[in-house]
Amino acid sequence: MKKEIINDLTTGSVFKKLMAFAFPFMLSTLLQTMYSMVDMMIVGRFVGSQGLSAVSTSSQIIWLTTALCMGFTNGGQIIISHLIGAGRKDDLKKAMGTIAVAVFAVAVFVTVMGIIFTKPLLRLLSIPPDAYNEAVNYLTIVFLGTLFTFGYNLVSSILRGMGDSKRPLVFVAIAAVTNLILDIIFVAFLGLSAAGAAIATVISQALSLAIALRYLYKNKEGFGFDFKLQSFKAERGHLKRLLKLGIPFALQNSAISISMLFVNKFINEYGLTASATFGTGTKIEQIPWVVVAGIMMACATMVAQNMGAGKTDRVKKTVSITATICGVSAVFFMTVYFFFPREIYSLFTSDAEVLDMAPMFMVALVASMPATTMMCPYQAFIEGIGNATLVMVVALLDGFVSRIIISLTLVHVFNMGLMGWFLGYGMAAYVNTIISMIYYYSGIWKRRKALI
């Protein structure tokens, strides 16, 4: 294998390796966050609150389907990292072929199911009538481009597993810039509303995937995959490992997404202003993830490689450094969000009613932020060691128990109304964080059998 493809994270300074590996992820997350926010900003300015409601509610549904993809791509990333850490680079070709087949099958399934159930899902979520048609158009177009979204996630996860964080950054940068330009053309100039934002998203992801595949094909020797038709097949051993990791990871993301849709449904019933405020707030919530998600992805890969190499001391040091960075980030963003809620919301909308409601959501966001940020190093650790069962259990508690029970309690027992839904949306993360921290600091994980 060529050195420029595989990055060994099991030697050298833990801090330097982690930060050098994480920095491109942070830039990538920044671009992805901007990518997502551009749709909201342009739609909010040129379509109005109904556009914000349509795109935000649609995004929750899209995240549910993307969760299935991310379950398998994240599982594949962990397998590849463990193979590299264990020095079994000859198995990479079979592993990548297996992951590609599995992700393609999931993409086809999601495309078909998404198109069939778009309208029933939107009705189930009680989307405001003024936003319904916009949301139908947006979702239908995005589901037609599912294969491009899944393909991009597949390529990026394989490269991350190999310790390459720079090239995924390039690919997402291409998508982000293209999306910005096309959003302005389709929404601002051509007046295609939410549908224009969806078309821009699909085209930009397709272009990014095409460039990524071209790069991989030109460098297939260093990449370790020959792209021959017979190489795209599911090898039994790797498929078993992928399903063992991918299904729980997918259930993890899906459970959280479903519970968020549950909360979104009841918020939508408060009307267009509440729906637009919540939808915009969930985008603002992503801003800290520029740092947190970037370091989290790097942490998971670094933990996986070092577990494969049997270096538990480096694993613990990686988690410790990641937790410190996440803690500092939490304090900074909590301060900014608490003191400047209207100013931040005004970047997305000029709707006076939404701006008046903004402080309510931001207070709820600040209250949940210690948990949502500090959850990341410990969740990355659990994913990195390959304990998919615990990831799934914690996520099921987070999604189907904690978030729903906390929300219903705040609304119906404490009579907090809309504020109860806003608080319940984020406070559930405390359950996830506490359980993950107990597992990590107990040291039970040291007795686990090696994944590879």
N, C-alpha and C positions, 0 to 999 in steps of 0.2 A: 504494500500500500504506500502511496505517496504521503509524505509528511504533511503536505498542505491540506489534506482532507481529514485525516485523523489527528486529533489533538489529545495527547496523553495528559489526563488531569490527576494522575496518581503520584506524581513527583513534583518537587519544587515547592516554593512558598505557597501555602494555602491561600492567604489573603491576595497575593498578587495574581495567582492563577484564577481565583474566583472572580476578582474584579475585572481582569482582562477578558474573561469569558463572559461575564455578566454585562459589561458595558454595551456591546452590540445588541444584546437582548433588550436593554433599557431603551436604546434608540429605536429598536424595532417595535417595542411596546408603545413608545411615544408616537411613532408613525401610525400604528394600528389604532391607537386611541384617537388621534387626529382624524384618521380615516373614518372612524365611526362618528366622530363629532361633526365632521364636515357635512354629512347628510343632515344631521339635526339642525346645524346652524343655517344652512342654505334653505332647507325646507321650512324651518321656523320663520325665516325672514321673508320668503317669497310665497309660502303657502298658508302659513298661520298656524294657530293652535290645533286645527284639525289635522294638519300635516304632521305636527309634532306627536300628537296622540297616535296617528296611524303608524308612523315609523317606529316609535318607542314600543308600542304593543307588538308590532310585527317582529321587532328585534328580540323580544322575549321568546317568541315562538321559534325564531331562527336559531337562537342560542340552544333551545331544547334539542333541535335536530343536529346542530353542530356538536353537541355533547356526545352523541353517538360516535361521530368521527373522531373527536378528541380522545375518547376512551381507548380506541384501538391505536391511534397514532402515538399517544402517550405510552401505552403499553409496549408498542414497538420500539419507541425510543429507549425505554428502560432495558429491554432485551438487548438491543444493540450496545448500549453502554456497558452492560454486564459482560457481554462477549468480548468487548475491547479490553475491559479491566482484567478479565481472566486470560487474556492473550489468545483467544480463539477467533482470530480474524478470518480464518478460512471458512467459518460458518456464516459470515455476514451475507453472502450472496443468497443462500437459502432463506435466511431470515427476512431479507428485504423482499424477496419474491413472495413470500407468504404474507407479509404485511400489506403489500400492494394489492394482492388478490382480495384480501379481507376488506380493505378500505373501499375498493371499487364496488364490492357487493353491497356494502352498507350505503354507499352513495346512491346506487340505483334504487334501493329500497326507500331511502329518504325522499328522493325525487318523486317517486310514484305516490307514496303516502302523503307527502306534503301537498301536492297538487289536489289530491282527492279531499283532504280534510281542512283545507284553508278556510273555507266559509264556515263550516261547523265550529272550528276552533275559535274564530273571531266572535261568533255569536255566543259561545260558551264563556268567553272572557268579557262579555258585556261591553264591548267597545262602543264608545259614543256613536250614535247614528251618523253624525256629520263626518266622522272619520272612517266609516266602514268601507266605502268604495275605494278610498285611497289605500287602505290597508290590504284589501283584496288584490289590487293591482301590484302593490309592492311585493307582497308575499309570493304571488304566482311567478313573477319574473325572477325573483331570487331563487326560488325552488328549481326553476329551469336551469339555473347555473350552479346547482349543487356539486356537480362533478368537478368544476373548477375550484371551488372552495375546499373540497376534500382533498383534491390533488395537491393544492398548495400546502395544506397542513401535513400531508404525507411526506412531501419532499423536505419540508422544514424540520419535521420531527426526526427524520433519519439523519439529517445533517447535525442536528443538536445532539443526538445520541453519539455521534462520532466526535463531538467536541468542537464542531464548527458553528460559531454563532455569527460570523461575519456575512456569509453568503445569504442566509435567511433575511438579514437586515437589508441587503441590496434588493432582494426580491420584493419585500414588503414596501420598500421605498418606491419602487417602480409602480406598485399597485396604488399607493397613497397619492402620488403625484398625478397619476392618470385619473384616479377617482375625483380628485379636486377639480381638475380641468373639465372633465365630463359632467360633473355636477353643475358647474356654472353654465355650461352650454345647454344641458338638457332641462334643468330646472329654472335657472334665472332667465335665459334667453329664449328657449323654445317653449317654456311654460308647461312642461310635462308632469309637473307636480311630483308626488311621491314615486310614481312610476319611473320618472326620469332619474331619480336617485338610485332606484333599483337597477336600471339599465347601466348606469355608470359603475355601480358596484360589480356587476357580473362581467362587464367588459374589462375592467381593470384587473380583476382576479384571473380572468382567462389569459390576459397578456402576461401577467406575472408568472403564471404556471408555465406558459409556453417558453419564456426565457429561462426559467429554472430547469426545465427538462432539457433544453438545448445545452445549457451549461453542463449538466450531469452527463449527457450523452457524449459530449466532447471530452470529458474527463473520466470516462467510465473505468479506465484502468485504476486510477487513484480512488475512485468511488467504490470499486469492488463489485460492480454489477454490469453485466454485458448487454442488457436490454433485449436479449433474444427472447422470442415468444415462449420457448420451452422453459425459460427461467421464471416466468410468471406462473408459478404453481405453489400450492400450499403443501409444505413439507410437514409431516405429521407432528414431529416433536416440537417444532417452532409454533405450529398452529395451536397445539395444546397449551403452550406457554402464553401465547398471545390471547387466547380466549380466557385463560385463568387471570390474566391481568386486564385485558381490554373490557370484558363484560362488567366486572366491578367498577372500573374507572368510568365506563359509560353510564352505569347506574348511579354512580356518585354525581356526575354532572347533571344527569337527567332528573334525579330526585330534587336537587337544589333548584333546577330550572322550573320543575312542575310546581314547587312550593311558591316560587316567585310569581308564576302565572296565577296561582291561587290568590295571592295578595293583590296582584295587578287587577284581577277581575273585580274585587270589591272596591278597589280605589276607583276604577272606571265608573262604578255606579254612583260616585259622588259628582260626576259630571266632567265636562271637557277640560275645565281649568285644573281640577285635581289630577286628571289623567296626564295632561301636558306637564304639570309640575313634577309628578312622579317620574315620567319618562325622561324629562330633561335631567332630573336629579340623578337618575341611574347612570346617565352619561358622565355627569360631573364626578360621580363616585369613581369612575375609571381613571381619573387623573393621577391619584397616588400610585396607581398600578404601573405607571411609567417606571418607577423605581422598584416597587414591591414585586410585581410579576416578573420583571427582568431578572432580579436577583433570585427569585424563586425558581425560575426555569434553569438558571445556572446551577443553583444548589442541588436540584433533583438530579441533574446529569452528573455532577461531581460526586454526589453521594453514591450514585449507581456505579460509576467506574471504580470508586474506592472500595465499595462493598464487594465488587467482583474481584478486586485485588486483595481483599482481606485486610484492608487498612482502616480499622475502626477509629483509631485516633484522629486520622484526617477527616473521617466522617463527622466526628463530634466537633472538631474545630470549624469545619465548614458550616455546620448548623449554627454554632455560636456567633460567628461573624455575620451570617445572614440575619439572625434575630436582632443583632445590634443595629444593623442598617435599617431594618423594618421598623424598629422602635423609634429611631430618630425621625424617620419619614412620617410616622404617625403623628408625632408631636407637632411637626411643622404644618402638616395639612390640616390638622384639627384647629390650629390657631387661625389659619387663613380662612377656613370655611366658617368658623364661628363669627368672625368679625366682618366678613365681606360677602354675605350670602346674595344680596341683591345685585351687587356688582358682577359676581360670577355668573349668575343667571342671565344678566343682561347681554352676555356674549351670545346667547342663544335666541333670546326673544325680547320683544319690546312690549309684549302683552302686559298691561298694568295689573290684571288680576293674577297672572302667573307670578309676577315679580312680588306681589303682596304676599303670596303663599310660600314663596321661596324660603324665608327664614325658618318656617315650620319644618320643612324637609331637611334643611341643613343642620338644625339642632339634632334631629334624629340620626343623621349621618355621622355627626361628631360623636354622639353617644356610642355608636357601634364600631367606630374606627379602630379603637385599641384591639378589639377582637379580630376584625377582618384583616388587619395588617399583620398582627402577631401570629395569626393562624398559619401564615404562609411558610415560614421556615420549617415548622414541624410537619405540615402537610407535604412539603417538598421532600422532607426526610422520609416519611412513610412511603411516598411514591417511589423514591429512589432506591429503597431497600427491597421494593417489590412486594410489600404487604398490601395487596389489593383488597383483601377481605376487610381489613380494618378501615381502609379508605371508604369502602362501600358502607360499612356499618355506621361510621361517623356521618357520612353523607345522608344516609336514610334518616338518622336521628335529626340532623340539621334540616333536611328537606320536609319530611313528612310528619315529624313530631314537634321539634323545637319551634320552627318558624310559624307553623300553623297554630300551635297551642299558645305560644306567646302572643301572637297577633290577636287571636280570638279572646284571650284573657284580658288584654289591654283594652280592647274595644267593648266587650260585653260585660266584664266584671268591673273594670275601672272607668267605664263610660268615656273613654278618651276619643272616640270617633275616628276621624281621619288620621289624627296624630298617632293613634294606636296602631294603625296599619303601617304608617311610616316607620315607627319605632320597631314593630315586630319584624319588619322586613330585614333589618340589620342585626338586631339583638341576638338572633338565633346563632350567630357566629360564635358567641361565647361558649356554647356547649361544645361545638366542634374544636375550638382552641384548647379548652381545658382538658378534654379527653386526649387530644394529640400530645399535649405537653406531659400529661401523666405517663403516657406510654413511652415517650422519649426518655424522660428522666428516671423511669423505673429500671431501665437497662434490660428489660425483657427481650428486646429485639436482638441482643447480642447472641442469643441462643438459637436464632432462626437458621434453617438450612439455606445454603446458597441457592440462588435462583438458577444459576448456570453451573 
